[in-house]
């Protein structure tokens, strides 16, 4: 696609997410052409003749060569191939609950229902925002899953050597102190050493498995912290003083501990607090929760893929 500015006599070509910025000169003139706003090429520039815009053969050939090279690099760069959303609890497991009077009516804030409502909305947003990725959700209704089944869905995903998957578990909090409120984002305590290496891939190099496992687990831990920060930052931007931040937390939650991938657990708020409950039970609040998590994931994925990914072993 060509975007043309007749006043400044400059244009931008877009192809498969790549951009080529150029100015127009006289026939035979050379100037700077910018590829993806970072790579500078010196080429014969397009020129006007008889009211038409002409692209010199050297210009076209050089761009084709550089775009082909960029596509080859993209094919081997680390990327997030799948995102797994896990609505906590479900079925016979209600999770936490709190009873409140809202607008003169008695209502019950049930964690499993809130988790599912936010997760389903997040799931749809992720499918729309990442059409090139596999978006999974561990449950779409009021069904019960063992904790091990939840991460098993993520582990079963077929991945290429340069692909990664991320895992987001959605929960709500509770406390005997009804004034306790606010959101939290949890990641695995780095003190816990999880097993993340597929030993079958290194069966002939058993002595290096512990080293590789520690290296990869450390990468997962760093990426989990970065994803947690991204989501928490978006929560604070979206809610402001309406929903206080209780910060990032490190803990050995089962679904996070057993996940062989960057993973976080989000506590939306307290079902036992009336102000948090109002947010979690309203359509406006639901949208703000799902938008905050979606934007945090978007920030993390973009950062991961721009850097080429941090994971060196699968």
C-alpha positions in Angstrom: 0.0 0.0 0.0 1.3 3.5 -0.9 0.7 6.6 1.3 1.5 9.7 -0.6 2.0 13.3 0.6 1.9 15.6 -2.4 2.8 18.7 -0.4 6.1 17.3 1.0 6.6 15.1 -2.1 7.3 12.1 0.1 5.7 8.7 0.5 5.5 5.5 2.6 5.1 2.0 1.2 3.7 -0.7 3.5 4.0 -4.4 2.9 3.3 -7.2 5.5 3.9 -4.8 8.4 7.1 -3.4 6.9 7.4 0.3 6.0 9.6 2.1 3.4 9.8 5.8 3.7 11.2 7.8 0.8 11.2 11.3 -0.8 10.8 12.1 -4.5 13.6 13.8 -6.4 14.7 14.3 -10.0 15.5 11.4 -12.3 18.8 9.8 -11.4 19.1 11.6 -8.0 20.0 9.5 -4.9 18.7 10.1 -1.4 18.1 8.3 1.8 15.4 5.6 2.0 14.3 4.4 5.4 13.3 0.8 6.0 11.2 0.3 9.2 12.4 3.6 10.6 15.7 2.0 11.5 17.7 0.9 8.4 19.1 3.6 6.1 19.6 2.9 2.4 21.1 5.2 -0.2 19.2 4.6 -3.4 18.0 6.3 -6.6 14.8 7.8 -5.5 11.4 7.8 -7.2 10.8 10.8 -9.6 7.9 12.5 -11.3 7.6 12.6 -15.1 4.5 13.5 -17.1 2.4 13.6 -14.0 3.3 10.0 -13.1 5.5 8.6 -10.3 8.3 6.3 -11.4 10.3 3.9 -9.3 13.8 3.2 -10.6 14.8 -0.4 -11.1 17.6 -0.2 -8.5 15.2 1.2 -6.0 12.7 -1.7 -6.5 15.4 -4.4 -6.6 17.0 -3.1 -3.4 13.7 -3.0 -1.5 12.8 -6.5 -2.7 16.2 -7.8 -1.5 15.8 -6.1 1.9 12.2 -7.1 2.4 13.1 -10.8 1.5 15.9 -10.6 4.1 13.6 -9.2 6.7 11.0 -11.9 6.1 13.7 -14.6 6.5 14.8 -13.0 9.8 11.2 -12.8 11.0 10.7 -16.6 10.3 13.5 -17.4 12.8 12.9 -14.7 15.4 11.3 -15.7 18.7 7.6 -14.9 18.9 4.6 -15.5 21.1 2.7 -18.1 19.2 -0.1 -18.7 21.7 -1.8 -17.1 24.7 -3.7 -19.1 27.3 -6.4 -17.5 29.4 -7.4 -19.4 32.6 -10.5 -18.4 34.4 -9.9 -19.6 37.9 -12.2 -22.0 39.7 -15.5 -23.2 38.1 -18.1 -25.9 38.5 -18.2 -27.3 42.1 -15.5 -24.9 43.0 -17.0 -21.4 43.5 -13.9 -19.8 44.7 -14.4 -16.8 47.1 -17.7 -15.0 47.4 -19.2 -11.9 49.1 -22.7 -10.7 49.7 -23.5 -7.0 49.3 -26.4 -4.5 49.0 -26.1 -2.7 45.7 -28.7 -0.2 44.7 -31.0 -1.5 47.4 -30.7 -5.1 46.1 -28.9 -8.0 47.7 -26.3 -9.4 45.3 -23.7 -12.1 45.6 -20.2 -11.6 44.1 -19.0 -15.1 43.2 -15.4 -15.5 42.1 -15.9 -18.2 39.5 -18.5 -16.2 37.7 -16.5 -13.0 37.8 -13.3 -14.8 36.6 -15.2 -16.3 33.7 -16.9 -13.1 32.6 -13.6 -11.1 32.5 -11.8 -14.0 30.9 -14.3 -14.5 28.1 -14.2 -10.8 27.2 -10.4 -10.9 27.3 -10.4 -14.0 25.1 -12.5 -12.2 22.5 -10.2 -9.1 22.6 -7.1 -11.3 22.2 -8.6 -13.2 19.2 -9.3 -9.8 17.5 -6.0 -8.2 18.5 -3.8 -11.2 17.6 -5.3 -12.9 14.6 -1.9 -14.6 13.9 -1.7 -16.3 17.3 -3.5 -19.2 18.9 -5.7 -17.9 21.7 -7.0 -20.5 24.1 -9.2 -20.4 27.2 -9.3 -23.3 29.7 -13.0 -23.1 30.3 -15.9 -21.3 28.5 -18.7 -22.3 31.0 -19.3 -23.3 34.5 -17.1 -26.4 34.4 -14.6 -27.8 36.9 -11.0 -28.4 36.0 -8.3 -29.9 38.2 -5.3 -27.5 38.6 -3.1 -29.8 36.6 -5.5 -29.9 33.7 -5.3 -26.1 33.3 -1.6 -26.0 32.6 -1.7 -29.3 30.7 -3.7 -27.4 28.0 -0.9 -25.0 27.6 1.9 -27.7 27.6 0.1 -29.7 24.9 0.4 -26.9 22.4 2.6 -27.7 19.5 5.3 -25.1 19.2 8.1 -24.5 16.7 11.7 -23.9 18.0 11.3 -20.1 17.8 7.8 -20.0 19.4 6.7 -19.4 23.0 3.4 -19.4 24.9 2.2 -17.2 27.8 -0.3 -18.1 30.5 -2.6 -15.7 32.4 -4.8 -17.0 35.2 -7.7 -14.8 36.3 -8.9 -14.7 39.9 -10.6 -12.5 42.5 -9.5 -12.0 46.1 -11.3 -12.2 49.5 -10.6 -11.2 53.1 -12.3 -11.3 56.5 -11.5 -7.5 56.6 -14.2 -6.0 54.3 -12.2 -2.8 53.9 -9.4 -4.7 52.1 -9.5 -3.9 48.4 -7.5 -3.5 45.2 -5.8 -5.5 42.5 -2.7 -7.6 42.6 -0.6 -9.4 40.0 1.3 -12.5 41.0 4.3 -14.3 39.5 6.3 -17.3 40.6 8.6 -16.8 43.5 12.1 -17.0 42.0 13.2 -19.1 45.0 11.1 -21.9 43.6 13.0 -23.9 40.9 10.5 -25.3 38.4 11.3 -28.0 35.8 11.0 -26.4 32.4 13.3 -28.5 30.2 11.9 -31.3 28.0 14.5 -33.9 29.1 13.8 -36.1 26.1 15.3 -33.5 23.8 18.6 -33.7 25.7 18.7 -37.5 26.5 22.2 -37.8 25.2 23.5 -34.8 27.2 22.1 -35.5 30.7 24.9 -33.7 32.5 23.8 -30.3 31.0 20.1 -30.6 31.7 20.3 -29.0 35.2 22.3 -26.1 33.7 19.9 -25.5 30.8 16.9 -25.9 33.1 18.2 -23.2 35.4 18.9 -20.9 32.5 15.5 -21.3 30.9 13.7 -21.1 34.3 15.4 -17.8 35.0 14.3 -16.4 31.6 10.7 -17.5 32.3 10.9 -15.8 35.7 12.2 -12.5 34.3 9.6 -12.6 31.5 6.8 -13.3 34.1 7.9 -10.3 36.2 7.9 -8.1 33.1 4.4 -9.3 32.0 3.2 -8.7 35.6 4.6 -5.2 35.5 2.9 -4.5 32.2 -0.5 -5.6 33.4 -0.2 -3.8 36.7 0.8 -0.6 34.9 -2.2 -0.8 32.7 -4.5 -1.4 35.7 -3.2 1.7 37.4 -3.6 3.8 34.2 -7.1 2.5 33.6 -8.5 2.6 37.2 -6.5 5.3 38.9 -7.8 5.9 42.4 -11.0 3.9 41.6 -9.1 0.6 42.3 -5.9 0.8 44.4 -2.9 -1.3 43.5 -1.6 -3.7 46.0 1.5 -4.2 43.9 3.3 -7.2 42.4 3.5 -10.3 44.5 5.7 -13.4 44.4 4.2 -16.7 45.4 4.2 -20.4 44.5 0.6 -20.7 43.1 0.1 -24.1 41.6 -1.0 -22.9 38.2 2.0 -20.6 38.0 4.4 -23.1 39.6 3.6 -25.9 37.1 3.6 -23.7 34.0 6.6 -24.2 31.8 6.3 -20.7 30.3 6.0 -17.0 31.3 2.9 -16.9 33.5 1.1 -14.6 35.9 -1.9 -14.7 38.1 -4.2 -11.6 38.3 -6.3 -10.9 41.4 -8.9 -8.5 40.0 -10.1 -7.2 43.4 -11.9 -8.3 46.6 -15.3 -10.0 46.3 -15.7 -9.2 50.0 -15.3 -5.4 49.5 -18.4 -3.6 48.3 -16.6 -1.1 46.2 -14.5 -3.7 44.4 -17.7 -5.9 44.0 -19.5 -3.1 42.3 -16.7 -2.8 39.8 -16.5 -6.6 39.2 -20.3 -7.0 38.8 -20.8 -4.1 36.4 -20.4 -4.1 32.6 -18.2 -1.0 32.8 -15.9 -2.6 35.3 -15.7 -5.8 33.4 -14.6 -3.9 30.3 -12.0 -2.0 32.3 -10.6 -5.2 33.8 -10.4 -7.0 30.5 -9.0 -4.0 28.7 -6.3 -3.5 31.4 -5.1 -7.2 31.1 -5.4 -7.1 27.3 -3.3 -3.9 27.0 -0.7 -5.3 29.5 -0.4 -8.5 27.4 -0.1 -6.4 24.2 2.7 -4.3 25.7 4.6 -7.5 26.8 4.1 -9.3 23.5 5.2 -6.3 21.5 8.3 -5.9 23.7 9.1 -9.6 23.5 8.8 -9.8 19.7 10.6 -6.5 19.0 13.6 -7.8 21.0 13.5 -11.1 19.1 12.5 -12.9 22.3 14.5 -13.8 25.3 14.1 -17.6 25.4 17.1 -19.4 23.9 16.1 -23.0 24.7 12.8 -24.9 24.2 
